[in-house]
Amino acid sequence: MNTLVRIHVAEQAQLPAEAKESLLLKQVAELPSVIVALSGGADSAYLAWAAQRAIGGRALSVTALSPSYSSHDRVVVEEFVHQLGVRHEFIETHEMENPKYRANATDRCYFCKDELFTVLDVMAQERRFAAIAYGVNADDTLDFRPGHRAATEHRVLAPLLDAGLHKAEIRLLSQRAGLPTWDRPASACLASRLPYGTEVTPERLALVERGEAALRDLGFRQFRVRLHENLARVEIAPEEMPRAMSAEMAAAIAARLKAAGFTYVALDLEGYRQGSLNENLAK
């Protein structure tokens, strides 16, 4: 990040959330047209709403379908675009065909985002969209995110980051706008549940998806099922841990995840934390 960009971001950080939203809408309104990459999380949903509000039908939200995208997330997106009347399409991406993606090295996310933005580039060229944007925010720059490199290479816009918006501000503004995604738990692709070096396969992704569906059916909101060979390491949000650790619920979690296909089930006593599989990178 060069000096001018650092100064720009620092200036934006001092603005109240409402002023940042006004800046966001102003910047998007200057675009002739835009494709928004919509995953269904709070950030991309807010950006899709902002693009629609700023330029209406000249904005198209697009969601990529692949084995790493859960059916639950698809339902969330379908409900969101229906409720808000967002112009939207689903497309297919084929990152699973890339051996470098399946190898699941620390830069796996780069190959996923490179595939996504390549497909969106083609769509933009064929249908004459002026730009592509995605929902990275000011907090995301603090974590290890190789997907950002792909976005930079494809010249994808980052309107939320440019406006200096943080996650908490996006949730606040989404709530004020009446977006159903304002308090949606943090979400990520299913491949993020596999430790680096564990090959990404459709079978492993489906196993994780079944495990997380089981936890959702048990009433938990924020969680991850991390796959370690035939063991499920379950991370649950700290505020939900007391319920998970009761004898009755612990037995139910074990039974449901074994029925999903796991041999062993372990509850991580540190609870849910975003990017926990990156902890070994620092070491």
C-alpha positions in Angstrom: 0.0 0.0 0.0 1.6 3.3 -1.1 1.7 6.5 1.0 -1.2 8.2 -0.8 -3.5 5.1 -0.3 -2.5 4.9 3.4 -3.4 8.6 3.9 -6.7 8.1 2.0 -7.7 5.1 4.2 -6.7 6.9 7.4 -8.9 9.8 6.4 -11.9 7.6 5.7 -11.5 5.8 9.0 -12.3 9.1 10.8 -15.7 9.5 9.2 -18.9 8.3 10.9 -20.6 5.3 9.4 -23.3 7.4 7.7 -20.8 9.6 6.0 -18.9 6.5 4.8 -22.2 5.1 3.4 -22.8 8.4 1.5 -19.3 8.2 0.1 -19.9 4.6 -0.9 -23.1 5.4 -2.7 -21.5 8.4 -4.4 -18.5 6.3 -5.7 -20.8 3.6 -7.0 -23.1 6.1 -8.6 -20.2 7.3 -10.8 -19.9 3.8 -12.4 -21.7 3.3 -15.7 -22.5 -0.3 -14.7 -21.1 -2.9 -12.3 -21.2 -6.6 -11.5 -21.2 -7.3 -7.8 -19.8 -10.6 -6.6 -22.5 -11.7 -4.1 -21.6 -14.6 -1.7 -24.5 -13.9 0.6 -22.5 -12.7 3.6 -23.2 -9.4 5.3 -20.5 -7.5 3.4 -21.3 -8.6 -0.2 -25.1 -8.3 0.5 -24.6 -4.7 1.7 -22.6 -3.9 -1.4 -25.3 -5.5 -3.6 -27.9 -3.3 -1.9 -25.7 -0.2 -2.2 -25.1 -0.8 -5.9 -28.8 -1.3 -6.6 -29.6 1.8 -4.7 -27.0 3.9 -6.4 -27.4 2.8 -10.1 -30.5 0.5 -10.1 -30.7 -1.9 -13.0 -27.2 -1.0 -14.2 -25.9 -3.2 -11.3 -26.0 -7.0 -11.5 -25.2 -9.2 -8.5 -23.7 -12.6 -9.4 -23.2 -15.7 -7.2 -20.8 -18.4 -8.1 -21.9 -22.0 -7.6 -19.3 -24.8 -7.1 -18.8 -27.8 -4.7 -17.3 -25.4 -2.1 -20.5 -23.3 -1.9 -23.0 -24.7 0.4 -26.7 -25.2 -0.4 -27.5 -23.2 2.8 -25.7 -20.2 1.4 -27.5 -20.5 -1.9 -30.9 -20.4 0.0 -29.7 -17.3 1.9 -28.9 -15.6 -1.4 -32.1 -16.6 -3.1 -34.1 -15.2 -0.1 -32.1 -12.0 0.0 -32.4 -11.1 -3.7 -36.1 -12.0 -3.7 -36.8 -9.8 -0.6 -34.8 -6.8 -1.8 -35.6 -7.1 -5.5 -31.9 -7.3 -6.4 -31.1 -8.0 -10.0 -29.2 -11.3 -9.7 -27.8 -14.3 -11.5 -26.1 -17.6 -10.6 -23.1 -18.8 -12.5 -20.8 -21.8 -12.3 -17.1 -21.7 -11.5 -14.7 -24.6 -12.0 -11.9 -24.1 -9.5 -12.0 -27.8 -8.6 -10.5 -28.5 -12.1 -7.3 -26.6 -11.1 -4.8 -28.9 -9.4 -3.3 -25.9 -7.6 -6.6 -25.2 -6.0 -7.2 -28.9 -5.0 -3.7 -29.1 -3.5 -4.9 -26.7 -0.8 -1.6 -24.9 -0.2 -1.7 -21.6 1.8 -2.6 -19.7 -1.4 -5.7 -21.8 -2.2 -8.0 -18.8 -2.0 -6.0 -17.1 -4.7 -6.9 -19.8 -7.3 -10.5 -19.7 -6.2 -10.8 -16.0 -6.6 -8.8 -16.0 -9.8 -11.3 -18.5 -11.3 -14.2 -16.4 -10.1 -12.9 -13.1 -11.5 -11.9 -14.7 -14.7 -15.5 -15.9 -15.2 -16.8 -12.5 -14.2 -14.3 -10.8 -16.6 -15.8 -12.8 -19.5 -19.3 -11.9 -18.4 -18.5 -8.2 -18.1 -16.8 -8.1 -21.6 -19.7 -10.0 -23.3 -22.4 -8.0 -21.7 -20.6 -4.6 -21.6 -20.4 -4.1 -17.8 -17.9 -1.3 -16.9 -16.6 -2.8 -13.7 -16.6 -5.7 -11.2 -16.7 -5.2 -7.5 -16.5 -7.4 -4.4 -17.2 -7.0 -0.7 -13.8 -6.8 1.0 -13.9 -4.4 4.0 -11.3 -2.5 6.0 -11.0 -5.3 8.6 -10.2 -7.9 6.0 -6.8 -6.4 5.4 -5.7 -7.5 8.8 -6.0 -11.2 8.0 -4.2 -13.5 5.6 -6.2 -13.2 2.4 -4.5 -14.4 -0.7 -7.7 -13.9 -2.6 -7.1 -10.1 -2.5 -4.1 -10.6 -4.8 -6.4 -12.1 -7.4 -8.8 -9.2 -7.1 -5.9 -6.7 -7.6 -4.6 -8.6 -10.7 -8.1 -8.5 -12.2 -8.6 -4.9 -11.3 -11.7 -5.7 -9.3 -13.1 -2.7 -7.3 -13.4 -2.7 -3.5 -15.9 0.0 -2.8 -16.4 -0.9 0.9 -12.7 -0.8 1.5 -12.4 2.5 -0.4 -15.0 4.0 1.8 -13.2 2.8 4.9 -16.1 0.7 6.1 -15.4 -1.9 8.9 -17.5 -5.0 9.6 -19.3 -3.5 12.6 -20.3 -0.4 10.5 -21.5 -2.6 7.7 -23.7 -4.5 10.1 -25.0 -1.3 11.6 -25.8 0.2 8.2 -27.3 -3.0 7.0 -29.6 -3.1 10.0 -30.7 0.5 9.4 -31.4 -0.4 5.7 -33.5 -3.3 6.8 -31.3 -6.0 5.2 -31.9 -9.5 6.6 -28.2 -10.2 6.4 -27.2 -7.5 8.9 -26.5 -10.0 11.7 -25.7 -13.1 9.6 -22.9 -15.1 11.2 -19.5 -14.9 9.4 -19.4 -17.2 6.4 -16.7 -18.6 4.2 -16.4 -21.3 1.5 -16.4 -25.0 2.7 -12.8 -25.4 1.6 -11.8 -23.2 4.4 -12.6 -26.0 6.8 -9.8 -28.2 5.5 -6.3 -27.8 6.9 -3.7 -26.6 4.4 -2.2 -29.6 2.6 -5.4 -31.7 2.8 -6.6 -32.1 -0.8 -9.9 -30.4 -1.6 -12.3 -32.9 -3.0 -16.1 -32.9 -3.5 -16.5 -35.7 -1.0 -14.7 -33.9 1.8 -16.6 -30.7 1.1 -19.9 -32.6 1.2 -18.9 -34.2 4.5 -18.2 -30.8 6.0 -21.5 -29.5 4.7 -23.4 -32.3 6.2 -21.7 -31.8 9.5 -22.5 -28.0 9.6 -26.1 -28.7 8.5 -26.4 -30.9 11.6 -25.1 -28.2 13.9 -27.5 -25.7 12.3 -30.4 -28.1 12.9 -29.4 -28.3 16.5 -29.9 -24.5 16.8 -26.4 -23.2 16.7 -25.7 -20.0 14.8 -21.9 -19.4 14.6 -19.7 -22.4 14.2 -17.3 -24.3 12.0 -16.7 -28.0 11.4 -12.9 -28.3 10.7 -12.0 -31.6 9.0 -8.9 -33.4 10.3 -8.9 -36.7 8.4 -11.9 -38.6 9.9 -12.2 -36.3 12.9 -14.5 -33.3 13.1 -13.1 -30.4 15.2 -16.1 -28.4 16.1 -15.7 -24.7 16.8 -18.7 -23.0 18.4 -19.1 -19.3 19.3 -18.1 -18.6 23.0 -21.6 -17.4 23.9 -23.0 -20.7 22.6 -20.4 -23.0 24.3 -22.2 -23.6 27.6 -25.1 -25.1 25.7 -22.8 -27.2 23.5 -20.9 -28.5 26.6 -23.9 -29.8 28.4 -23.9 -33.6 28.5 -27.1 -34.0 26.6 -26.1 -31.6 23.8 -22.5 -32.9 23.5 -24.0 -36.4 23.0 -26.4 -35.0 20.3 -23.5 -33.2 18.5 -21.5 -36.4 18.5 -24.4 -38.5 17.3 -25.3 -36.1 14.5 -21.8 -35.7 13.2 -21.1 -39.4 13.2 -24.3 -39.9 11.3 -23.0 -37.3 8.8 -19.9 -39.5 8.2 -17.3 -38.6 10.8 -15.6 -41.2 12.9 -14.6 -39.0 15.8 -16.0 -35.7 17.1 -14.1 -33.2 19.2 -15.2 -29.8 20.6 -12.6 -27.1 20.4 -12.4 -25.5 23.8 -11.2 -22.2 22.4 -14.4 -21.9 20.5 -15.1 -20.4 17.1 -12.5 -17.9 15.8 -12.3 -16.7 12.2 -9.3 -18.1 10.3 -8.2 -20.6 13.0 -6.5 -22.7 10.4 -4.2 -19.8 9.7 -2.8 -20.0 13.3 0.0 -22.3 12.2 1.2 -19.9 9.6 2.6 -17.6 12.2 4.5 -20.5 13.7 
